[in-house]
Amino acid sequence: MVFIQVCVGSACHLKGSQEIVTLFQNAVEEYHLEDEVVLSGSFCMGKCSQTGVTVQIDEQIHVGVTKEEFKNFFKTYVLDVIEKEGSHRF
């Protein structure tokens, strides 16, 4: 199971957190990961950056997630992790 928290605090909200949430929702659905990913919102994680949104995946915090880099981010930090755990094959 992969736990994803997207910051929806005011700074990240202004940088497009709702769009990042939607991208996560669509990707989870596209790859049929509903039973393997828990997606939730979070208030400020205190790691604001100049660009992008802060996202926590399991215990690791990532700053500066943007819609332009989302596909690579999702592959690296979600799909590859799930595949490595052997719980899902793509």
C-alpha positions as CSV (number, residue, x, y, z in Angstrom):
1,M,0.0,0.0,0.0
2,V,1.3,3.5,-0.9
3,F,0.0,6.4,1.1
4,I,0.0,9.8,-0.8
5,Q,-0.8,13.1,0.9
6,V,-1.1,16.2,-1.3
7,C,-0.7,19.6,0.5
8,V,-3.8,21.7,0.1
9,G,-2.6,24.5,2.4
10,S,-2.9,28.0,1.1
11,A,0.5,28.3,-0.6
12,C,0.2,24.9,-2.4
13,H,-3.5,25.7,-3.2
14,L,-2.3,28.8,-5.1
15,K,0.3,26.7,-6.9
16,G,-2.3,24.2,-8.2
17,S,-2.7,21.5,-5.5
18,Q,-6.3,20.8,-6.7
19,E,-4.9,20.1,-10.2
20,I,-2.3,17.7,-8.7
21,V,-5.0,15.9,-6.7
22,T,-7.0,15.5,-9.9
23,L,-3.9,14.1,-11.7
24,F,-3.3,11.6,-8.9
25,Q,-7.0,10.6,-9.0
26,N,-6.9,10.1,-12.7
27,A,-3.6,8.1,-12.6
28,V,-4.8,5.8,-9.8
29,E,-7.9,5.1,-11.9
30,E,-6.0,4.7,-15.1
31,Y,-3.6,2.1,-13.6
32,H,-6.4,0.4,-11.5
33,L,-4.5,1.1,-8.3
34,E,-7.6,1.8,-6.1
35,D,-6.7,-1.1,-3.8
36,E,-3.0,-0.1,-3.6
37,V,-3.0,3.7,-3.1
38,V,-4.5,5.8,-0.4
39,L,-4.8,9.4,-1.5
40,S,-5.6,12.2,0.9
41,G,-5.1,15.9,1.4
42,S,-3.0,17.5,4.1
43,F,-2.6,21.0,5.5
44,C,0.8,22.7,5.2
45,M,3.8,20.3,5.7
46,G,6.2,23.2,6.2
47,K,8.2,22.5,3.1
48,C,6.9,25.2,0.8
49,S,9.0,25.8,-2.4
50,Q,9.0,28.5,-5.0
51,T,7.2,26.3,-7.5
52,G,4.9,23.4,-7.4
53,V,3.1,21.5,-4.7
54,T,4.4,19.5,-1.7
55,V,3.5,15.8,-1.8
56,Q,4.3,13.2,0.8
57,I,4.5,9.6,-0.3
58,D,4.7,7.2,2.6
59,E,7.3,8.9,4.8
60,Q,9.1,10.8,2.1
61,I,8.2,14.5,1.4
62,H,8.7,15.8,-2.2
63,V,8.5,19.6,-2.9
64,G,7.9,21.3,-6.2
65,V,5.6,18.8,-7.9
66,T,4.1,20.3,-11.0
67,K,1.6,19.2,-13.6
68,E,4.4,19.3,-16.2
69,E,6.5,16.8,-14.3
70,F,3.6,14.8,-12.9
71,K,3.8,11.7,-15.2
72,N,7.5,11.1,-14.4
73,F,6.9,11.8,-10.7
74,F,4.0,9.3,-10.6
75,K,6.0,6.6,-12.4
76,T,9.1,7.0,-10.2
77,Y,7.5,7.4,-6.8
78,V,4.3,5.4,-7.2
79,L,4.3,2.9,-10.1
80,D,8.0,1.9,-9.7
81,V,7.5,1.4,-5.9
82,I,4.4,-0.7,-6.3
83,E,6.1,-2.8,-9.0
84,K,9.1,-3.2,-6.8
85,E,6.9,-4.4,-4.0
86,G,5.6,-7.0,-6.4
87,S,2.0,-6.1,-5.7
88,H,1.1,-5.0,-9.2
89,R,2.4,-5.7,-12.6
90,F,2.2,-3.2,-15.5
